[in-house]
Amino acid sequence: MQTLNIIGAGRLGKTLGRLWQQENLFRVQSIYNRSYDSALAAVEFIGAGQASDTIESMAAADYWLISCSDGEIAMIAERLADKLSEREGVIAFHCSGALSSEVLEVLRPASIASAHPVHSFAEPLRSLDSLAGSSVALEGDNLAVSALENAFTAIGCEILTIEARHKSLYHAGSVIACNYLTALVDLSLRSFAAAGIERDNALKLLQPIVLQTAQNNMTLGPERSLTGPIARGDLETVATQVESLASVDPELAFHYRQLGLACVELARRGQLSDESAASLIELLSEPMR
Ligand SMILES: NC(=O)c1ccc[n+]([C@@H]2O[C@H](COP(=O)([O-])OP(=O)(O)OC[C@H]3O[C@@H](n4cnc5c(N)ncnc54)[C@H](OP(=O)(O)O)[C@@H]3O)[C@@H](O)[C@H]2O)c1
């Protein structure tokens, strides 16, 4: 069986390590984290492997996953370069959405790739069950890409191949939908709080409509999912909401107006008339008083 070493077995690294070990796809071998105790905890979670206290003491392996934080990947690659130059046919990869495989150039002659799972590894135990079905964006050398396609397919992931030069735009796409959705929920809770609605009640109130909206977007697309005052061209309601928000929280009003402009753009592709769109744009673009 092929062997896998992990540098940075945190939320993502230990989840992938355990899934691949369970599938008998890789034998997890050496694990190196910033702290030795954390490497020991990762070994326990994965149920295989050995903690290493230095990169130099890690065993030789067929695959090297560098899954530390993005800012550390280049430095780790530098430190690993000598070790990988000793062996033919090694595959080295990272899982950052923002960086391409180029950050691993120093590891050649190893075959290098980046493999970004479009999944939120907030809680590894949950990810063990929920990762299957997620897409993994792959780019890099042919050998590494084809080997990792097999590895991720074996744990139920879908594969999307992209070009290195598109990596940042691709990643921005998932950041907007995933991270900004979370920020939107927070803005919404601030507005409810200003209306005297307690957080728990607000979350309860939001759950069905947020999930339904997400589902509509996935099945109907954003153009057909947009409802509400902007989609209807209801200028009066929008003006009243801007005023109400500005009176309690000007920053909230600012975000409402910025996102409102994006809604107008979207609504124009639907039923919104040019005249209503122009009035809404004027209202939402007005400088804050
Ligand atoms: N989390 C996600 O949802 C997600 C999704 C897709 C892709 N990714 C990518 O996956 C990678 C890892 O993210 P993560 O969320 O799993 O991070 P994480 O939970 O913070 O884990 C990072 C791990 O790297 C180790 N580490 C940090 N600096 C190190 C160094 N200098 N030397 C050795 N080990 C070091 C940490 O060790 P200690 O435990 O000792 O601190 C920790 O175990 C990133 O490239 C990220 O962009 C993450």
The ligand as a MOL file (V3000), in Angstrom:
LIG
                    3D

  0  0  0     0  0            999 V3000
M  V30 BEGIN CTAB
M  V30 COUNTS 48 52 0 0 0
M  V30 BEGIN ATOM
M  V30 1 N -10.6220 24.2630 7.1960 0
M  V30 2 C -11.2350 24.2480 6.0290 0
M  V30 3 O -12.4530 24.2970 5.9750 0
M  V30 4 C -10.4170 24.1240 4.7460 0
M  V30 5 C -11.1170 23.8840 3.5580 0
M  V30 6 C -10.3800 23.7280 2.3780 0
M  V30 7 C -9.0010 23.8650 2.4040 0
M  V30 8 N -8.3700 24.1370 3.5720 0 CHG=1
M  V30 9 C -6.9000 24.2730 3.5480 0
M  V30 10 O -6.3310 23.2480 4.3350 0
M  V30 11 C -5.1220 23.7000 4.9270 0
M  V30 12 C -5.2100 23.4770 6.4180 0
M  V30 13 O -6.3170 24.1660 6.9540 0
M  V30 14 P -6.9670 23.7110 8.3520 0
M  V30 15 O -8.2270 24.4580 8.4890 0
M  V30 16 O -6.9280 22.2450 8.4620 0 CHG=-1
M  V30 17 O -5.9050 24.3240 9.3610 0
M  V30 18 P -5.7840 24.0500 10.9330 0
M  V30 19 O -6.9290 23.2940 11.4560 0
M  V30 20 O -5.4360 25.3640 11.5420 0
M  V30 21 O -4.5110 23.0920 11.0190 0
M  V30 22 C -3.2520 23.5280 10.6190 0
M  V30 23 C -2.2640 22.5020 11.1120 0
M  V30 24 O -0.9700 22.9030 10.6180 0
M  V30 25 C -0.0490 22.8220 11.6790 0
M  V30 26 N 0.9870 23.8340 11.4360 0
M  V30 27 C 0.8460 25.1770 11.3760 0
M  V30 28 N 2.0460 25.7330 11.1380 0
M  V30 29 C 2.9370 24.7310 11.0590 0
M  V30 30 C 4.3340 24.6560 10.8550 0
M  V30 31 N 5.0720 25.7670 10.6890 0
M  V30 32 N 4.9170 23.4520 10.8410 0
M  V30 33 C 4.1770 22.3270 11.0150 0
M  V30 34 N 2.8600 22.3210 11.2150 0
M  V30 35 C 2.2510 23.5070 11.2480 0
M  V30 36 C -0.8210 23.0980 12.9450 0
M  V30 37 O -0.1190 22.4980 14.0070 0
M  V30 38 P -0.5350 22.7380 15.5430 0
M  V30 39 O -1.8140 21.9370 15.7200 0
M  V30 40 O 0.6010 22.2090 16.3100 0
M  V30 41 O -0.7680 24.2080 15.6920 0
M  V30 42 C -2.1590 22.4180 12.6260 0
M  V30 43 O -2.1400 21.0740 13.0210 0
M  V30 44 C -4.9660 25.1670 4.5120 0
M  V30 45 O -4.1250 25.2120 3.3810 0
M  V30 46 C -6.3760 25.5810 4.1570 0
M  V30 47 O -6.4070 26.6300 3.2050 0
M  V30 48 C -9.0390 24.2520 4.7570 0
M  V30 END ATOM
M  V30 BEGIN BOND
M  V30 1 1 1 2
M  V30 2 2 2 3
M  V30 3 1 2 4
M  V30 4 1 4 5
M  V30 5 2 4 48
M  V30 6 2 5 6
M  V30 7 1 6 7
M  V30 8 2 7 8
M  V30 9 1 8 9
M  V30 10 1 8 48
M  V30 11 1 9 10
M  V30 12 1 9 46
M  V30 13 1 10 11
M  V30 14 1 11 12
M  V30 15 1 11 44
M  V30 16 1 12 13
M  V30 17 1 13 14
M  V30 18 2 14 15
M  V30 19 1 14 16
M  V30 20 1 14 17
M  V30 21 1 17 18
M  V30 22 2 18 19
M  V30 23 1 18 20
M  V30 24 1 18 21
M  V30 25 1 21 22
M  V30 26 1 22 23
M  V30 27 1 23 24
M  V30 28 1 23 42
M  V30 29 1 24 25
M  V30 30 1 25 26
M  V30 31 1 25 36
M  V30 32 1 26 27
M  V30 33 1 26 35
M  V30 34 2 27 28
M  V30 35 1 28 29
M  V30 36 1 29 30
M  V30 37 2 29 35
M  V30 38 1 30 31
M  V30 39 2 30 32
M  V30 40 1 32 33
M  V30 41 2 33 34
M  V30 42 1 34 35
M  V30 43 1 36 37
M  V30 44 1 36 42
M  V30 45 1 37 38
M  V30 46 2 38 39
M  V30 47 1 38 40
M  V30 48 1 38 41
M  V30 49 1 42 43
M  V30 50 1 44 45
M  V30 51 1 44 46
M  V30 52 1 46 47
M  V30 END BOND
M  V30 END CTAB
M  END
